[in-house]
Amino acid sequence: MPLTAERFFVVNFSGRVYALTCAHIVRDFESGKLFITEEKMGRKGGKPATIKGLCYPLSPRDAAFGTDLVDMCVIEFTENIYANFFKGSAYVIDKNTVATSAIGHRLRVAGALKDKSSIIPPDINVGYCNLEFGDMGVTTSDPTLREATAVSLNPQFDNVIGISGSPVFDETANALCGMVARGGMVKNKCNIFYIDIYDIVHFLTRVHKRESTTYYTKNITLPVA
């Protein structure tokens, strides 16, 4: 399972490392103030990864219009940032390590809960979580998103604010299957909507190849009524 820092995770794609997150997260940062450390737990004196730029999908059309495709963000690092900069924690993306999930598969989300985290200079305490969900498939008109749900007998929190941008790992298929876009919690029931890895990889491929446009067809399996 990919290691995650607060609200983004690092991947190795075709020999280069990138950070993946949601666009609505990084747009909150002022230019030049986004800081990505070399280790999951940032420490005093730790090296920051030099950021080259932020890439967003723009001008979606046809079935992509109005979807959460535009909430993806790929963070590019400068050419001197190699995979070993992140201590070997970058998750390798290839045909054997990613897969679209299936209804009923067991999912794992590693992220950080905002209410369990605090910043009291000079200390930063991150409330990491490791949550298990069941895949529900595509349940909205947005073909980008899949839904997953979980019920806890004794939850230790009452919301999941902060897990947007976290990786979603399919434990049944043993593969990375997406990234959390948003979620909610009512009493002991939690649900998330996550961007399918299929769409993430298509966008990441375009960024890696420096291509400005892409057009593809996606087949979707809907839940049985």
VMD Tcl script that draws the C-alpha trace (Angstrom):
set ca {
  {0.00 0.00 0.00}
  {1.33 3.48 -0.83}
  {2.62 5.59 2.03}
  {0.78 8.85 2.46}
  {1.65 12.21 3.90}
  {-1.01 14.67 4.90}
  {-3.39 14.93 1.93}
  {-1.17 13.67 -0.90}
  {0.82 10.57 -1.80}
  {3.94 9.94 -3.85}
  {4.11 7.59 -6.85}
  {6.79 6.37 -9.22}
  {5.56 6.40 -12.80}
  {7.86 5.33 -15.64}
  {10.94 6.17 -13.60}
  {9.84 9.61 -12.40}
  {8.23 10.53 -9.10}
  {5.06 12.60 -8.76}
  {2.72 13.50 -5.93}
  {-1.01 12.98 -6.36}
  {-3.73 14.91 -4.56}
  {-7.03 16.74 -5.09}
  {-7.02 20.10 -6.79}
  {-9.26 21.63 -4.13}
  {-6.52 20.95 -1.55}
  {-3.50 22.53 -3.21}
  {-5.44 25.54 -4.44}
  {-5.60 26.58 -0.77}
  {-1.81 27.01 -0.70}
  {-0.14 30.27 -1.64}
  {2.39 29.97 -4.45}
  {5.73 28.74 -3.13}
  {4.39 27.64 0.25}
  {3.63 23.99 -0.56}
  {6.15 21.88 1.38}
  {6.64 18.16 0.69}
  {9.12 16.41 2.97}
  {11.39 13.50 2.15}
  {9.73 11.34 4.83}
  {6.16 10.62 5.85}
  {6.72 12.21 9.26}
  {8.32 15.59 8.66}
  {11.14 16.46 11.03}
  {13.30 19.46 11.78}
  {16.11 19.64 9.24}
  {14.29 17.39 6.75}
  {14.78 18.12 3.07}
  {11.89 19.50 1.01}
  {11.28 18.14 -2.48}
  {11.70 20.90 -5.07}
  {8.39 21.41 -6.85}
  {8.41 22.18 -10.56}
  {4.69 22.76 -11.06}
  {1.10 21.73 -10.47}
  {-0.92 20.11 -13.25}
  {-4.73 20.11 -13.45}
  {-7.17 18.71 -16.05}
  {-8.78 21.58 -17.93}
  {-11.67 21.98 -20.39}
  {-13.42 18.58 -19.98}
  {-15.91 17.77 -22.72}
  {-18.63 15.25 -23.58}
  {-19.16 12.75 -20.72}
  {-16.27 14.24 -18.75}
  {-17.98 17.62 -18.44}
  {-19.22 18.31 -14.91}
  {-17.33 15.39 -13.37}
  {-14.67 15.25 -10.66}
  {-11.95 14.82 -13.27}
  {-11.10 18.48 -12.71}
  {-10.41 17.74 -9.03}
  {-7.25 15.80 -9.85}
  {-3.82 17.33 -9.38}
  {-0.41 15.95 -10.30}
  {2.52 17.64 -8.57}
  {5.69 17.62 -10.66}
  {9.12 17.69 -9.06}
  {12.30 19.01 -10.59}
  {14.47 16.54 -12.51}
  {16.92 16.14 -9.62}
  {14.23 14.56 -7.40}
  {14.55 10.81 -7.94}
  {12.59 7.94 -6.39}
  {15.23 7.37 -3.69}
  {14.66 10.92 -2.40}
  {11.52 9.60 -0.68}
  {13.39 6.70 0.95}
  {11.90 4.16 -1.45}
  {8.32 4.88 -0.33}
  {7.02 6.07 -3.73}
  {4.38 3.61 -4.93}
  {5.32 2.15 -8.32}
  {2.52 2.49 -10.86}
  {2.45 -0.06 -13.66}
  {-0.04 -2.53 -15.14}
  {0.48 -4.96 -12.25}
  {0.08 -2.52 -9.35}
  {-3.11 -0.61 -10.22}
  {-6.64 -1.77 -10.99}
  {-10.19 -0.49 -11.02}
  {-11.96 -2.00 -8.03}
  {-15.07 -4.18 -8.22}
  {-18.27 -4.10 -6.22}
  {-17.80 -5.84 -2.89}
  {-14.02 -5.58 -2.82}
  {-12.37 -4.70 0.50}
  {-10.69 -1.28 0.36}
  {-8.17 0.42 2.62}
  {-7.75 4.19 2.99}
  {-4.68 5.61 4.70}
  {-5.02 9.31 5.42}
  {-5.09 12.06 8.02}
  {-8.11 13.30 9.98}
  {-8.21 17.06 10.42}
  {-9.85 16.92 13.87}
  {-7.16 14.52 15.11}
  {-4.32 16.71 13.82}
  {-2.85 19.90 15.27}
  {-0.21 22.49 14.46}
  {1.27 24.16 17.53}
  {4.64 25.57 16.42}
  {7.15 24.09 16.33}
  {5.23 20.80 16.66}
  {3.04 19.24 13.99}
  {0.93 16.27 15.12}
  {-0.87 14.37 12.37}
  {-3.86 12.19 13.23}
  {-3.27 9.36 10.79}
  {-6.05 6.87 10.14}
  {-6.28 3.48 8.47}
  {-9.88 2.85 7.41}
  {-11.54 -0.15 5.79}
  {-14.41 0.18 3.29}
  {-16.45 -1.95 0.93}
  {-16.68 -0.93 -2.72}
  {-20.19 -0.01 -3.92}
  {-19.34 0.73 -7.54}
  {-20.38 3.76 -9.62}
  {-23.49 5.07 -7.86}
  {-23.83 8.60 -9.29}
  {-24.00 10.15 -12.74}
  {-20.25 10.88 -12.46}
  {-18.35 8.01 -14.15}
  {-15.14 9.25 -12.55}
  {-16.25 8.41 -9.01}
  {-16.78 5.15 -7.21}
  {-18.47 4.94 -3.81}
  {-17.37 2.92 -0.79}
  {-19.01 2.51 2.61}
  {-18.11 1.34 6.09}
  {-19.97 0.76 9.36}
  {-18.13 0.87 12.68}
  {-19.48 -0.52 15.96}
  {-17.48 1.93 18.05}
  {-15.99 4.76 15.94}
  {-13.27 6.87 17.53}
  {-14.20 9.92 15.42}
  {-17.38 11.54 14.12}
  {-16.22 12.85 10.73}
  {-13.64 12.13 8.04}
  {-12.70 15.71 7.19}
  {-9.15 15.71 5.88}
  {-8.96 12.42 3.99}
  {-9.46 13.99 0.55}
  {-6.37 13.21 -1.51}
  {-5.68 9.95 0.31}
  {-4.86 6.80 -1.68}
  {-7.47 4.04 -1.89}
  {-5.97 0.54 -1.96}
  {-7.95 -2.51 -3.07}
  {-6.89 -5.25 -0.67}
  {-8.93 -7.85 -2.54}
  {-7.10 -7.18 -5.81}
  {-3.84 -6.10 -4.10}
  {-3.67 -2.94 -6.19}
  {-4.03 0.83 -5.92}
  {-7.54 1.66 -7.13}
  {-8.01 5.40 -6.63}
  {-7.88 8.56 -4.57}
  {-10.47 9.95 -2.13}
  {-12.30 13.01 -3.46}
  {-14.70 13.52 -0.54}
  {-16.52 11.68 2.20}
  {-19.02 11.97 5.00}
  {-20.16 10.30 8.19}
  {-23.57 9.87 9.82}
  {-23.44 8.27 13.27}
  {-21.42 5.08 12.78}
  {-21.75 4.88 8.99}
  {-19.12 6.41 6.74}
  {-19.06 6.74 2.97}
  {-16.49 8.07 0.56}
  {-16.41 8.91 -3.13}
  {-13.09 8.26 -4.78}
  {-11.62 8.96 -8.21}
  {-11.01 5.77 -10.16}
  {-7.35 4.96 -10.78}
  {-8.24 4.41 -14.44}
  {-8.82 8.13 -14.89}
  {-5.87 9.11 -12.70}
  {-3.44 7.03 -14.76}
  {-4.75 8.50 -18.02}
  {-4.11 12.00 -16.74}
  {-0.74 11.10 -15.22}
  {0.33 9.57 -18.55}
  {-0.46 12.82 -20.36}
  {1.52 14.82 -17.81}
  {4.48 12.45 -18.06}
  {4.49 12.61 -21.87}
  {3.92 16.39 -21.89}
  {0.78 15.97 -24.00}
  {-1.84 18.68 -23.74}
  {-4.95 16.68 -24.67}
  {-6.39 13.19 -24.39}
  {-9.62 11.44 -25.30}
  {-10.56 7.95 -24.17}
  {-13.49 5.59 -23.68}
  {-14.28 4.06 -20.32}
  {-16.48 1.01 -19.69}
  {-18.43 1.06 -16.42}
  {-20.07 -1.79 -14.49}
  {-23.15 -0.55 -12.65}
  {-24.58 -2.10 -9.45}
  {-27.37 -4.60 -9.98}
  {-30.71 -3.00 -9.08}
}
mol new
graphics top color blue
foreach p $ca { graphics top sphere $p radius 0.5 }
foreach p [lrange $ca 0 end-1] q [lrange $ca 1 end] { graphics top cylinder $p $q radius 0.2 }
display resetview
